[in-house]
Amino acid sequence: MKAVFLAWQDPTTRIWYPVGRLTFEGSSYEFVYTHGAIDAQKQSNFRPLDSFPDFYSVYSSESLFPLFSNRVLPPARPDYGQFAEWLNVPLDRDDPIALLARSGGRRATDTLEVLPCPEPDHEGMYRIHFFAHGLRYLPDCAVERVDQLKPGQQLLMSHDFQNPHDPHALMLRTHDDFPRDRFIVGYCPRYLLEDAFRLLQSCSPQVTVERVNPAPAPLQFRLLCNMTACWPEGFRPFSTGPYVPLVAIASV
């Protein structure tokens, strides 16, 4: 089964809430709301989306729901090749869930984002790709250092516990490839923080550079990272509070 989560951002407070889960298992797609939708409703007046008007229903379809398909760049588009290259996915890979998970499905016209849900790889390891966040807040010299990174280079994660916006933030920095080479090159996405701290109790997650997309690629697609770690026995990513479905998903 493949799964991604849908997150919604309060346009006033800028707080993100995981509000739904989309799954696909070979023949049909299913969408349900999660407990994060109730949190968002109570705290930020979130309302059910037009495409999914009831918090407690299971929505099924043989084709990808328009809310999500409209966030996948069609292969017929002339810029699809460049976009697939930024995401580092094969041009012939017709997998909308994978494209949504890698790209985030962000659109300038709304406040929704798609979050990936990791599964064990063929070696039983935790592995997830993500684009480094926060580059637009870094000085020019840091962005220039990002452009010099090479695939396979290791990045170090540091707990930025004095961060005024998020005391759980994990910043990414260079790995002392030469003297005084200690540049902050971005942040782990917030949706990964809980997993990262849980995994640290069993092993040490490793972050490496997957790909660097120089300008004119937007900063949100500049630095693609790959995080790997052990998969502890009984570990389930995104399995707490706001990520738990409000109703059982038929394909689970």
N, C-alpha and C positions, 0 to 999 in steps of 0.2 A: 504494500500500500504506500502511495505517495501522499504527502500532506504538506500544506502550508497554512499559515495563520494570516488573518486579515486584521490589521491594526488601524485604529482611528485616532486622529489628533484633535484635541480640543483647540479650536481656532483662537481662543482667548488666552488660555493658560499654557498652550503648547505641549500639554501632557499627552503622552501616547497611551492608548489602551488596546490590548488585544481583544477584539470583539467577536471573532468568528474563526472557524476552521473549515478549510476546503480539503477534501480527500478524493483520491482517484485510485481505483483498483481494477484496471483493465477494461471495464466496459461502461462504467458510469461515474459521474461526479456527484459528490454530496457536500452540502454546506449546512452547518449548524452554528448557532451563536454559542459563545462561551460565557463564563461568569464575568469576564471582563466587560461584557456589554452591560451587565447590570451595574457594575461599578461605575462605568461611564455614564449610565443613565442617572444614577444617584448623585454623582459628583459633578457632571458636566452637561446634563440634560441631553445625553445622546438618545436618539430615536432610531427605531428599526429602519434599515435601508429600504428604499423603494423596491428593490429587486427581491428582498427577503423581509416581508412585512411583519412576521410573527417571530418573537424571540424563541418560542418553544416548539417550532416546527422543524422537520428534517426536509431539506430541499434536495431533490434528485434530478439528474438530467443526463442523457446520453452524450450531450455535447457540453462544452465548457460554457458556463453561465456568462452572459454578455458583460456583467460587471468585471469579470476577470479577462475574458477574451479581448476586450477593448484595451487591455493593458499589455497585450503581447504584440510586438511589432510583426506584421505579416511578412512572410518570406518574399512576397512579391514586391515589397517596397525596395526602391533602389539603394537605400541606406541600410538595408538589413545586414548585408555582409559586414559592414563596418561595425554595426551594433553587436553582432555575434562575436566579432573579433574582440571587442572591448570586454565582453562577458567571458571570453575564452571557452566558447562552446562550439562544437562542430557545426558547419553550415547546414549539414543535412540532418541535424538532430531536430526532428519535429516533436518536441516535448514541451508543451506550454507550461506545465507545472515547473519543470526545470528552469525555463526562461524566467518565469515569474519569481521563483526562489532566488535566482541569481541577480536579477535586475531590481527587484523590489516593486516593480509595477507602478512607480510613482507617476502621477500626472499633475501638471501645474494647476488644473482646474478643480481639484478636490483635496481632501485631507485623509486619504487612505494610503496604506502601504502594505505590501505582502511580505511576510516574514517566513524564512525557510524553517523546516522542521527536520533536523538531522536524523539519519538512520545509520546503523552500523554498516561500514563498508565491507568488502569481501574478506578483509582480514579481521573483522570484528572491532575495528577502531572507530572512534568518533572523528568525523571529518566534516568540515563545513567551510564553504567559501563565503567571503563577505567583502564589501568595499569599505575601506577605512572611512570613518566619519570625522567631521570637524575640520577638514582641511581648509575651509574658507576662513576659519578663525586663526590659522597659523600664520607666522610671518613669512615673507617672500622667500627668505633663505631656507626655511623648512620645506616649502613646496619645491624649491629648486633641488633640494636633497632627495625628495621623493622621486623626481624625474631621473635621478642617477641610480636608483635602486635596480637590481637585477633579479630575475626569477630565481627562486631557490634561496635567496638570502634570508637569514633568520632575523626576526624582529622580536624585541623584548617587550613583555607586558609589565606595566607598573601600576600599582593601585594609587590612583590620584585622590586620596581620601580627603584632601582639603579643597577639592573642586567645589566651588560655591553652587554649581548647578546640579551636581550629582556626586555625592560622597562615595558612591560605589564605582565611579568611572575607572576604566582601565585604559591608560594611554599606551600607545605603541611608539617605541623609539628604536633607533639604529643600534647595531650590535658591536660598536667599537671596532669597525673595520680598519680604522686608522686612528692615530692619536686625536683625542678631543672630538671624536665622531659620536656625539650624543645628541642627535636631533630628534625631537618629537615629530612623528610623521603622521599622526592621526590618532583616532580612538576606536576601540571596539564598539560596535553597535550596542545600544542599551539592551536589546532583546537577548544578547548573548551573555550578559553579565552573570545572571543567576547560574547558568550552566557552567561558566568558567570557574566561578567560586566553588561550586559543588565538585567539579572535576579536580580542582586543586587539592581536595582532601584525599584523593586517591593516587594522583599522578600529576605530572607537570605538562599542561597543554603547551604545544609548540606552534608558533605563528611564523609562517614564511611568506615571502613575496611570491604571488602567483603570476602577476602581470602588472606592468605599468603602462597606462595609456596616456601618452603626452598630449598636450594641447594639439588640436581643438577639443579633445574629449573634456566634458564638464568635470569639475572637481569631484563631484559625487561618484564618477566612474574612473577616477584617476588611478587609485591604488587598490588592486584586487589582491586579497590575502587568503591564505589557506591555513585553517587551524586544525590541528590533529591532537588527539589525546587517547588515552585508554578508554574503554567502555566498561565501567565497573558493573559487577553483577547487580542486577535489579535496578540499574540506572534507567530513568526515562526522562528524556528532555522535554521541557515545556509541559510538565505534568502537574504543576501546582496551581492553586487558586484561579487566577484570571484566565488560564489556558484550558481549564476543564470544561468540556461541553455541557450545555444546559440540559441536553437530552442525549440519549445514547445514539451513536452513529451506527447505522445498520451494517456497514462494512467492517466495523471494528471487531 
